[in-house]
């Protein structure tokens, strides 16, 4: 086994997360529906009901199987422009079809038709939620074993440690495509952008529908959460090409870490606020709603503006203009260019400020009756700090002394003046 330091706590940490993440996902479901929305188990916790709800069902398996195949067919065959991805180590670039917005639109039309025809009720996403967690987790494990094998079989294996656990967690393939070659379906970007993200907002819609069935209306808080998260997804697909320059797509292998995160963690935990609000119908004052909307819009603006500055610069470094001026950058001996203009001169990851503000705005409509809805912004802040540290270590190895000089110029990691 290689003696390099392994990420995410090494083999023990990898093993703990491989099995701990599914358990924690299930626990959040227990807390919100069978423990009255409390973080810690209470005297009235319905453990029996939770255990029954978590049993996988054939209905859940069919729902998810059809869903996954349908999204793969849309990714593969729906119309969309083809763009070239980031440069690979061999100097080549892979083509990617950008048709996420079309796929989102078609998906909602298809689900609406199935719902109104009686073939499938959107309420089933609520009724089968626990069973879906179990089915999706089993699929994530099976799919990750396939990816481990596939990466080695088709010459994708890179950055391997020699430890099965670590390589299963991180992945053996970087851009696995089926069938192999540039014309195949790119499994990583498909899972990153389609089944989980679109299912997330569809689950939110199901929760809003269940609240309407129960109470005869949809609360202001539920509407805000639905709108914020739907707008986030629409914006994501509107600027879909920007995903090609993210850390996940450019640097990570595709293994269990991204598979579980994309396919299970995102739709089943990011919908927690809407899940919580189903039976917590409270009055949100107009000024509170306006303030929460302002926080969300500020966060979205920062997130998008910062990332677009980077995307514009990477597309044409010599002619890019930021805030009306020619983009300033540091040329490295390695050949890369480190942006110093705009928000990227404020901190090395100012885009994360936008992420955290948006995450907070998704939880604030739930008010303060429980800490549970605030799991996401707390978790996400920890994730972003850890990601920033990983990116710092990666760039330090890649650029050497140039990175040290860059950090002297751009001192702050995320929040200027604070961190």
Protein Blocks (a to p, Z undefined) as FASTA:
>chain_A
ZZbdceehijmlmmmmmmmmmmmmmmmmmmmmmngopabdcfklcfklmmmmmpccfklm
mmmmmmmmmmmmmmmmmgcddddddddfkopacddddfklmmmmmmmmmmmmmmmnomac
fklmmmmmmmmmmmmmmmmmmmmmmmmmmmmmnopaghiehiaklmmmnopbfblccded
jkbccfklmmmmmmmmmmmmmmmmmmmmmmmmmnopacfklmmmmmmmmmmmmmmmmmmm
mmmmgmklmmmccdfklmmmmmmmmmmmmmmmmmmmmmmccdddfklmmmmmmmmmmmmm
mmmmmmmmmmmmmmommloceehiacdddddfkopacdfehjllmpmblmlmmmmmmmmm
mmmmnmjmbfklmmmmmmmmmmmmmmmmmmmmmmmmmnmmmmmmmmmmmmbfklghkZZ
